[in-house]
Amino acid sequence: LALLAATSSASAATIQVTTTADEFATPGPGSGCSLREAIRSANADADFGGCTHTGAYGSDTIRLPGGTYALTIAGAGEDQTATGDLDVLTVMTIQRSDDNPVTIDARGIDRAFHVLGTGNLTLNGLTVTGGYLPSGEGGGIRNAGTLTLLDVFLDHNTATFGGGIHNTGTLTMTESTISRSFSSHGAGIYSEGGTITVTNGAISGNTTPTEGGGGGGIYSVGSTVTVTNGAISGNSAANGGGIYNEGGTLTIVGGAISSNPAFLGGGIYNDHGTLTLTGAAMSGNSASYGGAIHSKSGTQTVTNSTLAGNSASYGGGIYSEGGTLNVTNSTFSGNSA
């Protein structure tokens, strides 16, 4: 037991941030440990700027006092966290050190975080806002590694693909929210070939263009997406107001998909993918084709679910162009076309 305890303590370290200023390598009188310097320190497993490790180098926990951490050092495109976004190359957790709210504001200079393929980032109890890449990917966060969000609020982020998050890696969201983000495809989340797990979270009020845009809440291309007890609501797009599933595997367990408008598939647009809906409620979604669900092709399985109060010109509940549709022990009520 003593050996296990020693091994555990030796594998983690703490870095305490002491200033909300966006500083990089500014040690000396009056300077502190900034968030940018703390991430650089964790990436390098070495003290950096005004930051020092408490404990052995390894998997680091960066602790933030309450406040707004605005990114002000402009310069997108580099991956050493010196300018623009905050680049994560190793394993680290960023969390509050007290009960006061923490906001990380990209202030429109770049996205907030970039998790590279070697990176493994956990965010706990934070707000991420102000990311802006009108010709880029991942307005709030771009993830090519492993990203875990615990009680995180992503709000008002913009990009061409993935206003809130662009994902090609593994994304896990628990009790977290993505809202009021904008992009051409996947205003909330855009995922290509990755894995997404959303539990007890909300993706709401996100917007893609009404002409040509897809996936107001989630746009999945060849990805595996599982949403359990989630709320996908008030998102809008040309196709797939709530979720656009292209050639991927989409599983919805419990929760609600509601009040999402689109041209094709107000709630869900399924394009040559696999859709499984179990114990879920779809209501108040609207479209020209498929108020709740529009299926271009693929396999749709609806079990123990309720589709109520959805509307469309064709297929108030479900519009199926092709593929296979299986419905078991489910209720269709008050839908109109």
N, C-alpha and C positions, 0 to 999 in steps of 0.2 A: 504493500500500500504506500509506503514512504517513497519507493522508487517511482510508482505511478504519479504521485503528487509532484515529485520533483520534475518528472518529465513534462507534466502538464504546465507547471509554472514556467518552465524554461522555454516553452513553445509560444508564449504570448507576451506582449509588451503593451504599455499604455503611453500615449502621447497626449498631453494636455494642451489644447489650444488656449492662448491667453489674449489674443487680439482679434477683432473682427476685420481689421485692415487686410487688404490683399497684398501681402508682402512676399518677396522671394529672395532668400539669401541676404537678409539684412540684419546680421547679428550686431550687437553693440548696445550701448546705453540707450534706454528708452524703447528699444525694439522688443517684440514679443515673438511668440510662436503662432504664425498664421495657419489657416487651414491649408493653403497651398504648400507651405513649407512642411507641414505635418505629413501631407500625402507624399511629398518628395522624400521625406525622411523614411516613411514606411516602405516606399518602393525600393529604396537603396539599403534598407536595414542598417541605417547609420544616422547619427544626429546630423541635423542640417539647419542652417539659419539659426533661428532662436529656439528650435525644438530639440528636446532631449527625450530619450526613451526611459521609462521606468520599468525595469524588468529586462529580461533577455530579449534580444532581437528575434523576430519571427512573425507570427500572425499578430498584427497590431490592431489595437483599439484606439481610435482617435476620438477624444471627448471634447464636445463643444459647449461652452456656456451659452445661455440664451442670448439671442440677438440676430441681426441680419448680416450675413456674410456675402457682400457684393463683390463680384468678380470685376476688376477694373484694369487688369493688365491685358491689353488687347494683343491679338496675334493668333489667329486660328491655324490649325494644320500641324503643329508640332506635338510630339507625344511624350514629353518629359515634364509636363505640368508647369513649365516655366511661364507660358503665356496662354491666353485663351482659356479653354476648358481644363478641368481637373482630370488628369490621366492616371488610371489605376492599372498597375502592372503586376501587383502581387496580391496576397490575401490581406484584407483589412476590413474593419467595421468602423463606421462613423456614426456616432450617437450623441445625444444630449448628455451633458454632465450635471444638469439641474432640471427643475420642473418648468423652466421658462421656455417659450417657443423658440425654435431655431429655423431660420429661413436662409436658403442658399439661392441667391439671385444672380443669374448670369448677366443681367442688365443689357441683353441684346448683343454682347460682344462675341458670343459663341454659344454652344450648348453648355450645360453645367458640368456633366461628367462624361468621360469616355472610358469604358472598361474594355481594355484590349484583350486579346486571346489568352494571355497568361494571367489576366486579372480575375479576382474574386472579391466582389464588393458587396457588403451588407450595409444598408442604410436603415436606421432605426429612429422613428419619431421626429422626422424632419419634413420641411416643405422645400420643394425645388421649383423654381419659377424663373421666368425671364429669358429662357433659352430661345435663340433666334438664328436659324439657318435657312434662309429662303431658297437656297440652292444646295441643301445638304441633307444629312440623315441624322435623325434623333435630336429633336429640339431640346428636350430636357436631358435625356441620357441616350448615348449610343453604347450598346452592349454586344461585344463579340466574345465575351468570356462567361462568367457566372455572376448574376445580379440577383440579390435578395432584398425585397422591400418589406419592411415591417412598420406598419402605422406611418406610412409615408404619403404625403399629399403633393402630387405633381399638378401644377396649375399654370395656365397661360404660357405654354411653350409652342414654338412654331418651327416646322421644317418641311422640306419637300416630301420626304418619306418618314413617317413616324413623328408626329408633332410632339407627343409625350415621350415615347421610347421607340428607338429602332433596335430590333433584336435579331441577331444571328447566332446567339448562344443559348444559354439557359436562364430563363427569367422566372422567378417565383415572387408572387405578390400576396401578402397576407394582411387583411384589414387595411388596405391602402386604396387610394383614390387617384384617378387621372381625370382631370376636367378642364374644360375651356381651352383645349389645345386645337391647333389648326395644321393641316397638311393637305397635299394633293391626294395621298393615299395613306390610310391608317392614321387618322388624326390622334387617336389615343395611343395605339400601338401598331407598328408595322413589323411583322416578323417573317423572315425568309429562311426556311430550313432549320429553324430553331425550335425550342420547347418553351411553352408558356404554361404556368400553373397559377391560377387566380383563385384565392379562397377568401370568402367573406369581404370582398372588395367591391368597389364601384368604378365604373367607367362611364362618365356622364357629361353631356353638354359639349361634346367635341364635334368639330365640323370639318368636312371636306367639301370641295366645290360641288355644286348641284349639277354640273355638266362634266362627266368624265371621272370624277373622284370616286374612290371606293373605300369602304370600311370606315365609317365615321367613328366607331368605337375601336374595332380591331380589324386589321387587314392581315390575313395569314396566307402565305404562299408556301406550300409544301411543309408546313409546320405542324407540330402536335400541340393543340391548345385544349386545356381543361379548365373550365370555369365552374366552381362549386359554390353554391349559395351566394352568387354574385348579383349585382344590379347593373345591367347594361341599359341605360335610359337616356333619352333626350339627345342622342347623337344623330347626325344627319350626313347623307352622302348621296351621290347619284345611284350607286349600287351598294347594297348592304349597309343600311343605315346604322344598324347595331354592329354586325359582324360580316365580313367578307371572307369566305373560306375557299381558296383556290388550290385544289389538289392536295389538301392537307387533311388532318384528322381533327375534328372539332367535337368535343364532348361537353355538354351542359348538364350539370347535376343540380337540381334545386334552383332557387333564386328566381329572378324575374328579368325578362327582356321586354322593355315597355317604351312606348311613345317615341320610337325612332322612325323618322320619315326617309323615304328613298324613292327612286324611280323603279328599281328592281329589288325586291326583298327588303321591306322596311325593317324587320327584325334581323333576318339572316339571309344572305345570298350564298348559296352553295354551288360552286362551279367545279364539277368533276372531283369532289371531295367526299369524305365520309362524315356525316352528321349524326350524332346520337343525342337525343333530348330526353332526359329522365327526370320526372318529378318537378318540372319547371313550369313557369307561367309566362305566357306571351300575350301582352295586351296593349291596345292603343297604338299599335304600329300601323303605318300606312305606306302605300306604294301604288304605282300603276299596275304592277304585276307582283302578286304575292305580298299581301299586307304583313303577315307574320314571317313567312318563309317563301323564298323563290328558289327552286331547284332547277339548275340548268342541266345537270346530270350528276351521277354519283349515287350514293346510297344514303337515304334518310330513315332513321328509326326514331319514332316518337312513342314514349311509354309513360303512362301515369302522369301526363301533362295536360295543361289547360291552355287552349288558344281562344281568347275571348275579346270581343270588341275591337278586332283589327279590321282594316278597310283597304280596299283596292278597287281598281277598275276590273281586274281579272284575278280571281283567287283571293278572297278576303282573308282566309286562313292560310292556305297553302296553294301556290301555283307550281305545278311540276311539269317541266318541259320533257324530261327524260330521266332515265335511271330507275331506281327502285325506291318505293315509299312503303314503309311498314308502320302502321299505327295500332297501338294496343292500349286498352284501358284508359283512353284519353277523352277529353271533352272539348268540343267545338261549340262555342256559344256566342251569339250576338255579333258574328262577323258579317261584313257586308261587301258586296261587289256589284 
